[in-house]
Amino acid sequence: MKEVLYNSLSNATNGLTITDVLINFLAAAIIACLIYISYKVSHSGPVYSERFNVSIVMLTLVTTLVMNVIGNNIALSLGMVGALSIVRFRTAIKDPRDTAYIFWGIAVGICCGVSDYLIAATGSALIFAFLILFGFIRDNDRIMVIVNCTPGAGEEVEKHMGNLFGGKAALRVHNRAVKTQTEEFIYEVSDKQLKKSEKRNGKLVRNLSGIEGVSTVSMVRQDDEISQ
């Protein structure tokens, strides 16, 4: 009984011909190009990585290759899962949306590997439309306003920032150096708040630099999330 069960598991194949394999890879390549275009058009991160985009296409084709090998062979699929489970991937994902593209490529590779082109094409078309639509939505850029001044000017800086932004400027960091007798204020404001303030009160750097005791005023655009 054990031998019969083992033979049925190990010999179960999907009987793919060379034509079927080529069609599977062709379908995977076409949809992978769609993923490539979607990522390139909808990417909103600070740095676009062409190599990462190409890697998604390669991932789709590699997944299709694995699925062609496995087919309906349960024993081979279990062995493949065990072999892949020892591999550790330590590539840093800078944009959370990149993870969605990775899973999209894997899903398309699985569908094309089992010759289920309808699900792969329909699902990819819907995902493509969704990502193109929401890919143009950008985060509200944040700007860090860094002010260095003498301890005596600290209260005036806080009062001035409150007046310029109507109390909406978020104070993120307040440092005081005892040895150098200086204070540092780091405020976070949105790009919209900054434009509104400068339209009403003039340039922010000029306003803050006019305070007696202020030594430097710096503005840094922050695109990534800030830990609260």
Sine and cosine of phi, psi and omega as CSV:
sin_phi,cos_phi,sin_psi,cos_psi,sin_omega,cos_omega
0.00,0.00,-0.67,0.75,0.01,-1.00
-0.90,0.43,-0.63,0.77,-0.01,-1.00
-0.92,0.40,-0.62,0.78,0.02,-1.00
-0.90,0.43,-0.69,0.72,0.02,-1.00
-0.90,0.43,-0.66,0.76,0.00,-1.00
-0.91,0.42,-0.68,0.73,-0.01,-1.00
-0.91,0.41,-0.60,0.80,-0.01,-1.00
-0.93,0.37,-0.54,0.84,0.01,-1.00
-0.98,0.22,-0.67,0.74,-0.08,-1.00
-0.98,0.21,-0.41,0.91,-0.04,-1.00
-0.99,-0.16,0.00,1.00,0.00,-1.00
-0.97,0.26,0.93,-0.38,0.01,-1.00
-0.77,-0.64,0.28,-0.96,0.00,-1.00
-1.00,-0.04,0.02,1.00,0.09,-1.00
0.86,0.50,0.69,0.73,-0.01,-1.00
-0.95,0.31,0.71,-0.70,0.11,-0.99
-1.00,-0.03,0.14,-0.99,0.02,-1.00
-0.90,0.45,-0.53,0.85,0.05,-1.00
-0.92,0.40,-0.68,0.73,0.02,-1.00
-0.88,0.47,-0.67,0.74,-0.01,-1.00
-0.89,0.45,-0.70,0.71,0.00,-1.00
-0.90,0.43,-0.63,0.78,0.03,-1.00
-0.91,0.42,-0.65,0.76,0.04,-1.00
-0.86,0.51,-0.72,0.70,-0.01,-1.00
-0.93,0.36,-0.59,0.80,0.02,-1.00
-0.90,0.43,-0.71,0.70,0.03,-1.00
-0.89,0.45,-0.67,0.75,0.01,-1.00
-0.90,0.43,-0.64,0.77,-0.01,-1.00
-0.92,0.40,-0.64,0.77,-0.01,-1.00
-0.91,0.42,-0.73,0.68,-0.01,-1.00
-0.94,0.35,-0.54,0.84,0.05,-1.00
-0.89,0.45,-0.58,0.81,0.07,-1.00
-0.90,0.43,-0.57,0.82,0.07,-1.00
-0.90,0.44,-0.66,0.75,0.05,-1.00
-0.90,0.44,-0.65,0.76,0.02,-1.00
-0.86,0.51,-0.74,0.68,-0.01,-1.00
-0.91,0.41,-0.67,0.75,-0.01,-1.00
-0.87,0.48,-0.69,0.72,-0.01,-1.00
-0.92,0.40,-0.65,0.76,-0.04,-1.00
-0.92,0.38,-0.63,0.77,-0.05,-1.00
-0.97,0.23,-0.66,0.75,-0.14,-0.99
-1.00,-0.08,-0.01,1.00,-0.04,-1.00
-0.90,0.45,0.73,-0.69,-0.06,-1.00
-0.83,-0.56,0.09,1.00,-0.01,-1.00
-0.96,0.29,0.16,-0.99,-0.02,-1.00
-0.93,0.37,-0.51,0.86,-0.04,-1.00
-0.75,-0.66,0.85,-0.53,0.05,-1.00
-1.00,0.07,0.78,-0.63,-0.03,-1.00
-0.96,-0.29,0.94,-0.34,0.04,-1.00
-0.92,0.40,-0.60,0.80,-0.01,-1.00
-0.91,0.42,-0.64,0.77,0.05,-1.00
-0.90,0.43,-0.64,0.77,0.01,-1.00
-0.89,0.45,-0.68,0.74,0.05,-1.00
-0.91,0.42,-0.57,0.82,0.01,-1.00
-0.89,0.45,-0.55,0.83,0.04,-1.00
-0.90,0.43,-0.66,0.75,0.06,-1.00
-0.89,0.46,-0.70,0.71,0.03,-1.00
-0.89,0.46,-0.63,0.77,0.01,-1.00
-0.88,0.47,-0.64,0.77,0.03,-1.00
-0.89,0.46,-0.70,0.71,-0.01,-1.00
-0.94,0.35,-0.62,0.78,0.02,-1.00
-0.91,0.41,-0.65,0.76,0.04,-1.00
-0.89,0.45,-0.63,0.77,0.07,-1.00
-0.88,0.47,-0.66,0.75,0.04,-1.00
-0.87,0.49,-0.71,0.71,0.00,-1.00
-0.89,0.45,-0.68,0.73,-0.01,-1.00
-0.92,0.38,-0.55,0.84,0.08,-1.00
-0.90,0.43,-0.61,0.79,0.01,-1.00
-0.94,0.34,-0.69,0.72,-0.06,-1.00
-0.94,0.35,-0.79,0.61,-0.04,-1.00
0.86,0.51,-0.77,-0.64,0.04,-1.00
-0.98,-0.21,0.25,0.97,-0.03,-1.00
-0.99,0.15,0.97,-0.24,-0.07,-1.00
-0.92,0.39,-0.67,0.74,-0.02,-1.00
-0.88,0.47,-0.66,0.75,0.02,-1.00
-0.93,0.37,-0.59,0.81,0.01,-1.00
-0.92,0.40,-0.64,0.77,0.04,-1.00
-0.91,0.41,-0.62,0.78,0.05,-1.00
-0.92,0.40,-0.61,0.79,0.02,-1.00
-0.92,0.40,-0.65,0.76,0.04,-1.00
-0.89,0.46,-0.66,0.75,0.02,-1.00
-0.91,0.41,-0.61,0.79,0.01,-1.00
-0.94,0.35,-0.65,0.76,-0.03,-1.00
-0.97,0.25,-0.36,0.93,-0.04,-1.00
-0.94,0.35,-0.32,0.95,-0.01,-1.00
-1.00,0.04,-0.10,0.99,-0.02,-1.00
-1.00,0.06,0.76,-0.65,0.02,-1.00
-0.93,-0.38,0.79,-0.62,0.01,-1.00
-0.97,-0.26,0.84,-0.54,-0.05,-1.00
-0.90,-0.45,0.35,0.94,0.02,-1.00
-0.94,0.33,0.80,-0.59,-0.02,-1.00
-0.96,0.27,0.77,-0.64,0.05,-1.00
-0.99,-0.14,0.95,-0.32,-0.08,-1.00
-0.98,0.21,-0.62,0.78,0.00,-1.00
-0.95,-0.31,0.82,-0.57,0.00,-1.00
-0.83,0.55,-0.46,0.89,0.00,-1.00
-0.94,0.35,-0.37,0.93,0.02,-1.00
-0.88,0.48,-0.54,0.84,0.04,-1.00
-0.88,0.47,-0.63,0.77,0.02,-1.00
-0.89,0.46,-0.63,0.78,0.03,-1.00
-0.92,0.39,-0.60,0.80,0.03,-1.00
-0.89,0.46,-0.74,0.68,0.01,-1.00
-0.92,0.40,-0.54,0.84,0.06,-1.00
-0.89,0.46,-0.72,0.69,0.03,-1.00
-0.88,0.47,-0.66,0.75,0.01,-1.00
-0.91,0.43,-0.69,0.72,-0.01,-1.00
-0.89,0.46,-0.67,0.74,0.03,-1.00
-0.90,0.43,-0.65,0.76,0.04,-1.00
-0.88,0.47,-0.64,0.77,0.03,-1.00
-0.91,0.43,-0.73,0.68,-0.02,-1.00
-0.89,0.46,-0.71,0.70,-0.01,-1.00
-0.94,0.34,-0.52,0.86,0.02,-1.00
-0.91,0.41,-0.45,0.89,0.04,-1.00
-0.97,-0.24,0.26,0.97,0.08,-1.00
0.90,0.43,0.49,0.87,0.05,-1.00
-0.98,-0.18,0.96,0.27,-0.11,-0.99
-0.95,0.30,-0.49,0.87,-0.06,-1.00
-0.90,0.44,-0.73,0.68,0.01,-1.00
-0.91,0.42,-0.67,0.74,-0.01,-1.00
-0.89,0.46,-0.71,0.71,-0.04,-1.00
-0.94,0.33,-0.71,0.70,-0.02,-1.00
-0.90,0.43,-0.74,0.67,0.01,-1.00
-0.89,0.46,-0.66,0.75,-0.01,-1.00
-0.92,0.39,-0.60,0.80,0.03,-1.00
-0.90,0.44,-0.67,0.74,0.02,-1.00
-0.92,0.39,-0.68,0.73,0.02,-1.00
-0.91,0.42,-0.65,0.76,0.01,-1.00
-0.87,0.50,-0.72,0.70,0.00,-1.00
-0.90,0.44,-0.65,0.76,-0.01,-1.00
-0.90,0.43,-0.72,0.70,-0.05,-1.00
-0.94,0.34,-0.59,0.81,0.06,-1.00
-0.91,0.42,-0.64,0.77,-0.02,-1.00
-0.92,0.40,-0.75,0.66,-0.08,-1.00
-1.00,-0.03,-0.12,0.99,0.02,-1.00
-0.94,0.34,-0.38,0.93,-0.01,-1.00
-1.00,0.08,-0.05,1.00,0.07,-1.00
-0.98,0.18,0.86,-0.51,-0.05,-1.00
-0.95,-0.31,0.50,-0.86,0.12,-0.99
-0.92,0.40,0.51,-0.86,0.06,-1.00
-0.95,0.31,0.95,-0.30,-0.09,-1.00
-0.84,0.55,0.68,-0.73,0.02,-1.00
-0.96,-0.27,0.55,-0.83,-0.02,-1.00
-0.83,-0.56,0.77,-0.64,0.03,-1.00
-1.00,-0.07,0.84,-0.54,0.04,-1.00
-0.98,-0.22,0.91,-0.41,-0.07,-1.00
-0.95,-0.32,0.86,-0.51,-0.05,-1.00
-0.85,-0.52,0.81,-0.58,0.10,-0.99
-0.93,-0.36,0.75,-0.67,-0.07,-1.00
-0.44,-0.90,0.07,-1.00,0.08,-1.00
-0.98,0.19,0.39,-0.92,-0.02,-1.00
-0.82,0.57,-0.55,0.83,-0.03,-1.00
-0.94,0.34,-0.34,0.94,-0.04,-1.00
-1.00,-0.08,-0.02,1.00,-0.06,-1.00
-0.87,0.49,-0.72,0.69,-0.01,-1.00
-0.90,0.44,-0.61,0.79,0.01,-1.00
-0.92,0.39,-0.60,0.80,0.04,-1.00
-0.90,0.43,-0.72,0.69,0.00,-1.00
-0.89,0.46,-0.66,0.75,0.01,-1.00
-0.91,0.41,-0.65,0.76,-0.02,-1.00
-0.92,0.40,-0.69,0.73,0.02,-1.00
-0.90,0.43,-0.60,0.80,0.05,-1.00
-0.90,0.43,-0.63,0.77,0.01,-1.00
-0.95,0.31,-0.64,0.77,-0.05,-1.00
-0.92,0.39,-0.59,0.81,-0.09,-1.00
-0.91,-0.41,0.23,0.97,0.05,-1.00
0.88,0.47,0.53,0.85,0.01,-1.00
0.97,0.23,0.14,0.99,-0.05,-1.00
-0.99,-0.10,-0.08,1.00,0.05,-1.00
-0.97,0.25,0.85,-0.53,-0.06,-1.00
-1.00,0.06,0.85,-0.53,0.05,-1.00
-0.99,0.15,0.93,-0.38,-0.05,-1.00
-1.00,-0.06,-0.63,0.78,-0.07,-1.00
-0.65,-0.76,0.66,-0.75,0.10,-0.99
-0.69,-0.73,0.96,-0.27,-0.01,-1.00
-0.94,-0.35,0.52,-0.85,0.08,-1.00
-0.70,-0.72,0.87,-0.49,0.01,-1.00
-1.00,-0.07,0.87,-0.49,-0.07,-1.00
-0.95,0.30,-0.67,0.75,-0.07,-1.00
-0.92,0.40,-0.72,0.70,-0.04,-1.00
-1.00,0.00,-0.09,1.00,0.01,-1.00
0.81,0.58,0.79,0.61,0.03,-1.00
-0.74,-0.67,0.39,-0.92,0.07,-1.00
-0.84,-0.54,0.52,-0.85,0.03,-1.00
-0.78,-0.63,0.78,-0.63,0.05,-1.00
-0.89,-0.45,0.74,-0.67,0.08,-1.00
-0.84,-0.54,0.92,-0.40,0.01,-1.00
-0.96,-0.28,0.49,-0.87,0.10,-1.00
-0.91,-0.42,0.82,-0.57,0.05,-1.00
-0.74,-0.68,0.41,-0.91,0.05,-1.00
-1.00,0.08,0.31,-0.95,0.02,-1.00
-0.89,0.46,-0.59,0.81,0.01,-1.00
-0.92,0.39,-0.68,0.74,0.02,-1.00
-0.90,0.44,-0.65,0.76,-0.01,-1.00
-0.90,0.44,-0.72,0.70,-0.01,-1.00
-0.89,0.45,-0.64,0.77,0.00,-1.00
-0.91,0.40,-0.65,0.76,0.00,-1.00
-0.92,0.39,-0.70,0.71,-0.03,-1.00
-0.93,0.35,-0.48,0.88,0.05,-1.00
-0.93,0.38,-0.55,0.84,-0.04,-1.00
-1.00,0.00,-0.58,0.81,-0.14,-0.99
-0.88,-0.47,-0.03,1.00,-0.05,-1.00
1.00,-0.02,-0.09,-1.00,-0.07,-1.00
-0.87,0.49,0.72,-0.69,-0.05,-1.00
-0.91,0.42,-0.70,0.71,-0.03,-1.00
-0.87,0.49,-0.64,0.77,0.00,-1.00
-0.92,0.40,-0.65,0.76,0.00,-1.00
-0.90,0.43,-0.71,0.70,-0.04,-1.00
-0.95,0.30,-0.56,0.83,0.00,-1.00
-0.92,0.38,-0.36,0.93,-0.01,-1.00
-0.98,0.21,-0.15,0.99,0.01,-1.00
-0.97,0.23,0.74,-0.67,-0.01,-1.00
-0.92,0.39,0.79,-0.62,-0.01,-1.00
0.98,-0.21,-0.21,0.98,0.03,-1.00
-0.99,0.14,0.83,-0.56,-0.03,-1.00
-1.00,-0.08,-0.71,0.70,-0.01,-1.00
-0.65,-0.76,0.53,-0.85,0.11,-0.99
-0.74,-0.67,0.85,-0.52,-0.02,-1.00
-0.83,-0.56,0.52,-0.85,0.05,-1.00
-0.80,-0.61,0.82,-0.58,-0.03,-1.00
-0.81,-0.58,0.79,-0.61,0.04,-1.00
-0.99,0.16,0.80,-0.60,-0.05,-1.00
-0.92,-0.38,0.88,-0.47,-0.02,-1.00
-0.99,-0.15,-0.45,0.89,-0.05,-1.00
-1.00,0.02,0.26,-0.97,0.00,-1.00
-0.94,0.34,0.54,-0.84,0.00,-1.00
-0.95,-0.31,0.73,-0.69,0.01,-1.00
-0.93,0.38,0.71,-0.71,-0.02,-1.00
-0.99,0.15,0.00,0.00,0.00,0.00
